[in-house]
Amino acid sequence: MTKRMMQCIAIFFMLFALFFAVPFPMIMYYSIKSEIPLDIDGSDPWLSLGLVALSVILWIVILAGFYRKWVLRVFSAKRNIERLKQNGVYREALVLESTNISKPNGGYNTYELSLGFKNLVDNEITQKADVNDMKPYERRFEKGKKVGLLIDKEVKHIPYFIFESTDASIHKGRIVLINLGWLLFLAIIVGYYIYSYQSESEGMGWRFMSFWHPLIICPAVLLFYNVLGLFLWGKLSGVPGNAPLIKFKGVRTTAKLLATNLTGSYINEQPMVNFELEFVDQQNHTHRTNIKKIVSLLDLDSTRQKTVDIFYLKEDPRRIAFTDDLKEIS
Protein backbone atom coordinates (compact mmCIF):
# COMPACT_ATOMS: atom_id res chain seq x y z
CA MET A 1 0.00 0.00 0.00
CA THR A 2 1.46 3.36 -1.06
CA LYS A 3 1.83 6.34 1.24
CA ARG A 4 -0.76 8.29 -0.78
CA MET A 5 -3.30 5.48 -0.44
CA MET A 6 -2.72 5.39 3.32
CA GLN A 7 -3.26 9.15 3.47
CA CYS A 8 -6.54 8.82 1.55
CA ILE A 9 -7.72 6.06 3.90
CA ALA A 10 -6.74 8.18 6.92
CA ILE A 11 -8.69 11.17 5.54
CA PHE A 12 -11.75 8.96 4.95
CA PHE A 13 -11.73 7.65 8.52
CA MET A 14 -11.17 11.16 9.89
CA LEU A 15 -14.25 12.43 8.02
CA PHE A 16 -16.21 9.36 9.09
CA ALA A 17 -15.26 9.94 12.73
CA LEU A 18 -16.00 13.66 12.44
CA PHE A 19 -19.55 12.87 11.30
CA PHE A 20 -20.20 10.94 14.52
CA ALA A 21 -18.57 13.69 16.58
CA VAL A 22 -20.55 16.69 15.28
CA PRO A 23 -23.47 16.21 12.83
CA PHE A 24 -24.71 12.91 14.28
CA PRO A 25 -25.17 14.14 17.92
CA MET A 26 -26.98 17.22 16.61
CA ILE A 27 -29.28 15.16 14.39
CA MET A 28 -30.10 12.81 17.28
CA TYR A 29 -30.63 15.63 19.78
CA TYR A 30 -33.04 17.66 17.67
CA SER A 31 -34.88 14.54 16.46
CA ILE A 32 -35.50 13.35 20.02
CA LYS A 33 -36.33 16.86 21.21
CA SER A 34 -39.01 17.22 18.54
CA GLU A 35 -40.63 13.99 19.75
CA ILE A 36 -40.08 14.43 23.51
CA PRO A 37 -40.01 18.10 24.58
CA LEU A 38 -37.70 18.95 27.49
CA ASP A 39 -39.16 19.85 30.89
CA ILE A 40 -37.40 23.20 31.30
CA ASP A 41 -39.54 24.26 34.27
CA GLY A 42 -38.39 21.29 36.34
CA SER A 43 -34.68 21.57 35.60
CA ASP A 44 -32.15 22.71 38.20
CA PRO A 45 -30.81 26.18 37.18
CA TRP A 46 -27.51 25.64 39.00
CA LEU A 47 -26.95 22.28 37.32
CA SER A 48 -27.74 23.89 33.97
CA LEU A 49 -25.21 26.67 34.57
CA GLY A 50 -22.66 24.05 35.62
CA LEU A 51 -23.25 22.19 32.35
CA VAL A 52 -22.80 25.41 30.39
CA ALA A 53 -19.49 26.01 32.18
CA LEU A 54 -18.46 22.40 31.46
CA SER A 55 -19.23 22.81 27.77
CA VAL A 56 -17.20 26.04 27.61
CA ILE A 57 -14.23 24.30 29.24
CA LEU A 58 -14.45 21.40 26.80
CA TRP A 59 -14.52 23.72 23.80
CA ILE A 60 -11.61 25.77 25.18
CA VAL A 61 -9.57 22.55 25.45
CA ILE A 62 -10.48 21.63 21.86
CA LEU A 63 -9.70 25.09 20.48
CA ALA A 64 -6.43 25.36 22.43
CA GLY A 65 -5.37 21.93 21.15
CA PHE A 66 -6.09 22.88 17.54
CA TYR A 67 -4.25 26.18 17.85
CA ARG A 68 -1.26 24.53 19.48
CA LYS A 69 -1.10 21.81 16.81
CA TRP A 70 -1.59 23.95 13.71
CA VAL A 71 -0.03 27.30 14.70
CA LEU A 72 2.17 27.24 17.80
CA ARG A 73 3.86 23.99 16.78
CA VAL A 74 5.06 25.64 13.56
CA PHE A 75 6.91 28.36 15.48
CA SER A 76 8.16 25.80 17.99
CA ALA A 77 9.54 23.61 15.19
CA LYS A 78 11.31 26.59 13.62
CA ARG A 79 12.89 27.48 16.96
CA ASN A 80 13.98 23.86 17.47
CA ILE A 81 15.50 23.71 13.98
CA GLU A 82 17.56 26.81 14.70
CA ARG A 83 18.66 25.25 17.99
CA LEU A 84 19.65 22.02 16.21
CA LYS A 85 21.70 24.00 13.69
CA GLN A 86 23.77 25.29 16.60
CA ASN A 87 23.83 22.39 19.07
CA GLY A 88 22.82 19.25 17.16
CA VAL A 89 25.00 16.12 17.21
CA TYR A 90 26.40 15.47 13.74
CA ARG A 91 25.97 12.09 12.04
CA GLU A 92 26.73 11.02 8.48
CA ALA A 93 23.88 9.02 6.96
CA LEU A 94 23.83 6.70 3.96
CA VAL A 95 20.84 6.95 1.62
CA LEU A 96 19.59 3.35 1.52
CA GLU A 97 16.50 4.02 -0.58
CA SER A 98 15.28 7.11 -2.42
CA THR A 99 11.84 7.53 -3.99
CA ASN A 100 10.85 10.65 -5.92
CA ILE A 101 7.37 11.72 -4.74
CA SER A 102 7.42 15.20 -6.29
CA LYS A 103 4.16 16.88 -7.25
CA PRO A 104 3.76 18.06 -10.85
CA ASN A 105 4.89 21.68 -11.31
CA GLY A 106 5.97 21.78 -7.66
CA GLY A 107 9.06 23.87 -8.36
CA TYR A 108 11.31 21.45 -6.46
CA ASN A 109 11.84 17.73 -6.01
CA THR A 110 10.54 15.83 -2.98
CA TYR A 111 12.11 12.54 -1.95
CA GLU A 112 11.05 9.84 0.47
CA LEU A 113 14.28 8.49 1.92
CA SER A 114 15.42 5.56 3.98
CA LEU A 115 18.59 6.51 5.84
CA GLY A 116 21.12 4.40 7.70
CA PHE A 117 23.32 5.99 10.37
CA LYS A 118 24.59 5.65 13.94
CA ASN A 119 22.40 6.92 16.76
CA LEU A 120 23.61 8.89 19.77
CA VAL A 121 25.20 5.81 21.35
CA ASP A 122 26.74 4.63 18.06
CA ASN A 123 24.24 1.88 17.27
CA GLU A 124 23.15 1.50 13.65
CA ILE A 125 19.54 2.52 12.96
CA THR A 126 17.34 3.01 9.91
CA GLN A 127 15.26 6.15 9.62
CA LYS A 128 12.60 7.29 7.16
CA ALA A 129 12.54 10.94 6.14
CA ASP A 130 11.01 13.22 3.50
CA VAL A 131 13.07 16.05 2.07
CA ASN A 132 12.44 18.90 -0.36
CA ASP A 133 15.43 19.32 -2.67
CA MET A 134 15.80 22.87 -3.98
CA LYS A 135 18.94 21.84 -5.93
CA PRO A 136 17.96 18.62 -7.74
CA TYR A 137 20.77 19.06 -10.24
CA GLU A 138 23.27 18.21 -7.47
CA ARG A 139 21.64 14.77 -6.97
CA ARG A 140 22.38 14.86 -3.25
CA PHE A 141 19.66 12.38 -2.27
CA GLU A 142 20.20 9.54 -4.70
CA LYS A 143 20.61 6.00 -3.41
CA GLY A 144 24.16 5.41 -2.19
CA LYS A 145 24.90 9.08 -1.45
CA LYS A 146 25.85 10.33 2.02
CA VAL A 147 24.15 13.25 3.76
CA GLY A 148 24.82 15.09 7.01
CA LEU A 149 22.31 15.00 9.87
CA LEU A 150 22.02 16.94 13.13
CA ILE A 151 20.31 15.10 16.01
CA ASP A 152 18.81 16.50 19.20
CA LYS A 153 21.10 15.09 21.89
CA GLU A 154 18.24 14.98 24.41
CA VAL A 155 15.58 13.75 21.93
CA LYS A 156 13.00 16.01 23.58
CA HIS A 157 11.82 18.37 20.86
CA ILE A 158 10.27 17.89 17.42
CA PRO A 159 11.97 17.61 14.99
CA TYR A 160 14.37 15.15 16.60
CA PHE A 161 16.80 15.51 13.70
CA ILE A 162 17.30 17.62 10.59
CA PHE A 163 19.45 17.54 7.49
CA GLU A 164 22.61 19.57 7.86
CA SER A 165 21.53 21.76 4.93
CA THR A 166 18.06 22.51 6.36
CA ASP A 167 16.90 26.14 6.31
CA ALA A 168 13.92 27.04 8.51
CA SER A 169 11.29 29.51 7.31
CA ILE A 170 7.61 30.13 8.00
CA HIS A 171 5.06 30.52 5.24
CA LYS A 172 3.29 33.65 6.48
CA GLY A 173 0.38 33.31 4.09
CA ARG A 174 -0.35 29.79 5.28
CA ILE A 175 -0.20 30.86 8.94
CA VAL A 176 -2.67 33.67 8.20
CA LEU A 177 -5.07 31.21 6.54
CA ILE A 178 -4.80 28.78 9.46
CA ASN A 179 -5.53 31.59 11.92
CA LEU A 180 -8.54 32.68 9.87
CA GLY A 181 -9.77 29.08 9.82
CA TRP A 182 -9.35 28.85 13.61
CA LEU A 183 -11.23 32.12 14.10
CA LEU A 184 -14.00 30.84 11.80
CA PHE A 185 -14.24 27.68 13.92
CA LEU A 186 -14.46 29.85 17.06
CA ALA A 187 -17.15 32.03 15.45
CA ILE A 188 -19.21 28.95 14.54
CA ILE A 189 -19.06 27.67 18.13
CA VAL A 190 -20.01 31.07 19.59
CA GLY A 191 -22.77 31.36 17.00
CA TYR A 192 -24.14 27.97 18.01
CA TYR A 193 -24.25 29.05 21.66
CA ILE A 194 -26.24 32.13 20.61
CA TYR A 195 -28.55 30.10 18.37
CA SER A 196 -29.17 27.49 21.08
CA TYR A 197 -29.98 30.13 23.67
CA GLN A 198 -32.35 32.03 21.39
CA SER A 199 -34.15 28.95 20.08
CA GLU A 200 -34.31 26.82 23.25
CA SER A 201 -34.31 29.08 26.33
CA GLU A 202 -38.01 30.03 26.13
CA GLY A 203 -37.24 33.00 28.36
CA MET A 204 -35.87 30.81 31.16
CA GLY A 205 -32.13 31.19 30.62
CA TRP A 206 -29.88 28.17 30.24
CA ARG A 207 -32.27 25.68 31.88
CA PHE A 208 -32.54 23.81 28.57
CA MET A 209 -28.90 22.67 28.89
CA SER A 210 -28.53 18.94 29.49
CA PHE A 211 -25.80 16.31 29.49
CA TRP A 212 -26.82 15.16 25.98
CA HIS A 213 -26.88 18.63 24.41
CA PRO A 214 -24.56 18.90 21.35
CA LEU A 215 -22.66 21.73 23.07
CA ILE A 216 -21.38 19.07 25.50
CA ILE A 217 -21.52 15.88 23.44
CA CYS A 218 -19.60 17.22 20.42
CA PRO A 219 -16.44 18.41 22.25
CA ALA A 220 -16.59 15.39 24.56
CA VAL A 221 -16.55 13.01 21.57
CA LEU A 222 -13.69 14.94 19.94
CA LEU A 223 -11.66 14.67 23.15
CA PHE A 224 -12.54 10.98 23.40
CA TYR A 225 -11.19 10.42 19.88
CA ASN A 226 -7.94 12.09 20.88
CA VAL A 227 -7.53 9.98 24.03
CA LEU A 228 -8.52 6.81 22.16
CA GLY A 229 -5.97 7.51 19.43
CA LEU A 230 -3.19 7.97 21.98
CA PHE A 231 -4.22 4.79 23.76
CA LEU A 232 -4.36 2.69 20.59
CA TRP A 233 -0.97 3.97 19.42
CA GLY A 234 0.83 3.79 22.73
CA LYS A 235 -0.66 0.60 24.21
CA LEU A 236 -1.82 -1.63 21.39
CA SER A 237 0.74 -0.98 18.65
CA GLY A 238 3.63 -2.17 20.80
CA VAL A 239 5.47 1.10 20.12
CA PRO A 240 5.91 3.05 23.38
CA GLY A 241 5.26 6.77 23.58
CA ASN A 242 8.98 7.35 24.13
CA ALA A 243 9.90 5.37 20.98
CA PRO A 244 11.97 8.22 19.45
CA LEU A 245 14.04 8.41 22.65
CA ILE A 246 14.62 4.64 22.60
CA LYS A 247 15.52 4.75 18.91
CA PHE A 248 18.00 7.63 19.02
CA LYS A 249 19.55 6.87 22.43
CA GLY A 250 18.92 3.15 22.74
CA VAL A 251 21.28 0.18 22.63
CA ARG A 252 20.50 -2.62 20.22
CA THR A 253 20.64 -6.21 21.43
CA THR A 254 19.08 -9.62 20.92
CA ALA A 255 16.51 -10.80 23.45
CA LYS A 256 15.32 -14.32 24.16
CA LEU A 257 11.62 -14.83 23.53
CA LEU A 258 10.54 -16.73 26.64
CA ALA A 259 6.82 -16.94 25.96
CA THR A 260 3.96 -15.42 23.98
CA ASN A 261 0.37 -15.26 25.19
CA LEU A 262 -2.84 -13.98 23.70
CA THR A 263 -4.32 -11.21 25.86
CA GLY A 264 -7.86 -11.70 24.58
CA SER A 265 -7.98 -8.24 22.96
CA TYR A 266 -8.45 -7.77 19.23
CA ILE A 267 -8.26 -4.77 16.90
CA ASN A 268 -9.79 -5.29 13.46
CA GLU A 269 -9.77 -9.03 14.23
CA GLN A 270 -5.98 -8.90 14.79
CA PRO A 271 -4.93 -10.36 18.19
CA MET A 272 -2.94 -8.49 20.81
CA VAL A 273 -0.05 -10.63 22.00
CA ASN A 274 2.03 -10.35 25.16
CA PHE A 275 5.73 -11.05 24.51
CA GLU A 276 7.83 -12.09 27.52
CA LEU A 277 11.50 -11.28 26.88
CA GLU A 278 14.87 -11.73 28.55
CA PHE A 279 18.08 -9.91 27.60
CA VAL A 280 21.49 -8.98 28.98
CA ASP A 281 22.55 -5.32 28.99
CA GLN A 282 26.03 -3.89 28.51
CA GLN A 283 26.76 -4.29 32.22
CA ASN A 284 25.96 -8.02 31.99
CA HIS A 285 22.77 -7.57 34.02
CA THR A 286 19.90 -9.81 33.02
CA HIS A 287 16.47 -8.23 32.59
CA ARG A 288 13.05 -9.77 32.11
CA THR A 289 10.25 -7.65 30.71
CA ASN A 290 7.28 -7.82 28.38
CA ILE A 291 5.76 -5.96 25.43
CA LYS A 292 2.15 -6.07 24.27
CA LYS A 293 1.39 -5.39 20.62
CA ILE A 294 -1.11 -6.16 17.89
CA VAL A 295 0.19 -8.90 15.59
CA SER A 296 -1.15 -9.41 12.08
CA LEU A 297 -2.62 -12.84 11.42
CA LEU A 298 -0.20 -13.04 8.50
CA ASP A 299 2.75 -12.48 10.85
CA LEU A 300 2.00 -15.01 13.58
CA ASP A 301 5.30 -16.77 12.84
CA SER A 302 7.00 -13.89 14.67
CA THR A 303 5.51 -15.23 17.91
CA ARG A 304 7.36 -18.55 17.48
CA GLN A 305 10.86 -17.14 17.11
CA LYS A 306 13.47 -17.97 19.72
CA THR A 307 15.06 -14.51 19.66
CA VAL A 308 14.05 -10.97 18.64
CA ASP A 309 16.00 -7.75 18.10
CA ILE A 310 15.20 -4.93 20.51
CA PHE A 311 16.48 -1.53 21.61
CA TYR A 312 16.71 -0.56 25.27
CA LEU A 313 17.74 2.59 27.12
CA LYS A 314 21.08 2.24 28.87
CA GLU A 315 19.92 4.35 31.83
CA ASP A 316 16.61 2.47 32.13
CA PRO A 317 16.76 -1.04 30.57
CA ARG A 318 13.10 -1.65 31.33
CA ARG A 319 12.17 0.75 28.53
CA ILE A 320 12.43 -1.30 25.36
CA ALA A 321 10.99 -1.54 21.85
CA PHE A 322 11.16 -4.01 18.98
CA THR A 323 13.71 -2.99 16.35
CA ASP A 324 11.22 -3.63 13.54
CA ASP A 325 8.65 -1.33 15.15
CA LEU A 326 11.20 1.48 15.48
CA LYS A 327 11.80 1.35 11.72
CA GLU A 328 8.31 2.79 11.27
CA ILE A 329 9.00 5.80 13.49
CA SER A 330 9.47 8.87 11.31
C-alpha positions, -999 to +999 in steps of 0.1 A: +000+000+000+015+034-011+018+063+012-008+083-008-033+055-004-027+054+033-033+091+035-065+088+016-077+061+039-067+082+069-087+112+055-118+090+049-117+076+085-112+112+099-142+124+080-162+094+091-153+099+127-160+137+124-195+129+113-202+109+145-186+137+166-205+167+153-235+162+128-247+129+143-252+141+179-270+172+166-293+152+144-301+128+173-306+156+198-330+177+177-349+145+165-355+133+200-363+169+212-390+172+185-406+140+198-401+144+235-400+181+246-377+190+275-392+199+309-374+232+313-395+243+343-384+213+363-347+216+356-322+227+382-308+262+372-275+256+390-269+223+373-277+239+340-252+267+346-227+240+356-232+222+324-228+254+304-195+260+322-185+224+315-192+228+278-172+260+276-142+243+292-145+214+268-145+237+238-116+258+252-096+226+254-105+216+219-097+251+205-064+254+224-054+219+212-061+229+175-042+262+178-013+245+195-011+218+168-016+240+137+000+273+147+022+272+178+039+240+168+051+256+136+069+284+155+082+258+180+095+236+152+113+266+136+129+275+170+140+239+175+155+237+140+176+268+147+187+253+180+197+220+162+217+240+137+238+253+166+238+224+191+228+192+172+250+161+172+264+155+137+260+121+120+267+110+085+239+090+070+238+067+040+208+069+016+196+034+015+165+040-006+153+071-024+118+075-040+108+107-059+074+117-047+074+152-063+042+169-073+038+181-109+049+217-113+060+218-077+091+239-084+113+215-065+118+177-060+105+158-030+121+125-020+110+098+005+143+085+019+154+056+040+186+065+058+211+044+077+233+060+104+246+056+139+224+069+168+236+089+198+252+058+214+267+046+181+242+019+173+231+015+137+195+025+130+173+030+099+153+062+096+126+073+072+125+109+061+110+132+035+131+160+021+124+189-004+154+193-027+158+229-040+189+218-059+180+186-077+208+191-102+233+182-075+216+148-070+224+149-032+197+124-023+202+095-047+206+060-034+242+054-022+249+091-014+258+103+020+242+133+038+248+151+070+223+150+099+220+169+131+203+151+160+188+165+192+211+151+219+182+150+244+156+138+219+130+160+236+118+184+209+103+179+174+120+176+150+144+151+166+168+155+137+173+176+106+194+175+075+226+196+079+215+218+049+181+225+064+169+261+063+139+270+085+113+295+073+076+301+080+051+305+052+033+337+065+004+333+041-004+298+053-002+309+089-027+337+082-051+312+065-048+288+095-055+316+119-085+327+099-098+291+098-093+289+136-112+321+141-140+308+118-142+277+139-145+299+171-171+320+154-192+290+145-191+277+181-200+311+196-228+314+170-241+280+180-242+291+217-262+321+206-285+301+184-292+275+211-300+301+237-323+320+214-341+289+201-343+268+232-343+291+263-380+300+261-372+330+284-359+308+312-321+312+306-299+282+302-323+257+319-325+238+286-289+227+289-285+189+295-258+163+295-268+152+260-269+186+244-246+189+214-227+217+231-214+191+255-215+159+234-196+172+204-164+184+223-166+154+246-166+130+216-137+149+199-117+147+231-125+110+234-112+104+199-079+121+209-075+100+240-085+068+222-060+075+194-032+080+220-042+048+238-044+027+206-010+040+194+008+038+227-007+006+242-018-016+214+007-010+187+036-022+208+055+011+201+059+030+234+053+068+236+090+074+241+099+054+210+120+082+195+140+084+227+146+046+226+155+047+189+180+076+190+195+069+224+189+031+227+213+002+226+205-026+202+206-062+214+191-096+209+165-108+234+153-143+242+116-148+235+105-167+266+068-169+260+040-154+240+004-153+252-028-140+237-043-112+259-079-117+246-080-082+230-085-078+192-083-048+169-098-053+135-098-090+142-060-089+148-049-104+182-029-085+208-001-106+220+020-103+252+057-111+245+078-121+275+115-113+269+149-117+285+181-099+276+215-090+290+225-053+290+260-039+285+268-043+322+260-080+320+228-076+340+199-098+330+165-082+326+131-098+321+103-077+307+073-078+284+058-060+254+021-061+243+014-054+206-011-062+179+002-089+156-011-094+121-026-128+114-002-130+085+028-125+108+020-150+136+053-168+128+070-139+147+055-152+179+074-185+175+109-171+171+135-180+197+151-145+197+140-110+186+160-078+181+152-049+205+165-015+216+167-006+253+177+026+271+211+022+289+199+044+318+166+025+321+168-010+306+131-017+313+122+008+285+124-013+254+110-015+219+112-040+190+137-030+164+112-036+135+087-013+152+112+015+155+118+013+117+083+028+113+090+058+135+095+089+113 
